[in-house]
Amino acid sequence: MNPIKFFNERVKLFTIWDIKLAQTSAIAFMIILIKLIPQIISISIGWFVGICILAGLRPMYAMFIKKAKN
């Protein structure tokens, strides 16, 4: 199966909550990368790791585990 077609079908399962949680997860991931340069940011990395994991759970479930409706 074409990967683009596969992911287009999977994204149809997303609700607005899934999209916003995926965005939050992506933002937290980018902040983790920025945190690797300590002069840029001084917030505890643990908060961003937790946000990234929690916000990414539901979208990953919808993308890879949830069964598509016919």
Secondary structure, 3 states (H helix, E strand, C coil): CCHHHHHHHHHCCCCHHHHHHHHHHHHHHHHHHHHCCCCCCCCCHHHHHHHHHHHHHHHHHHHHCCCCCC
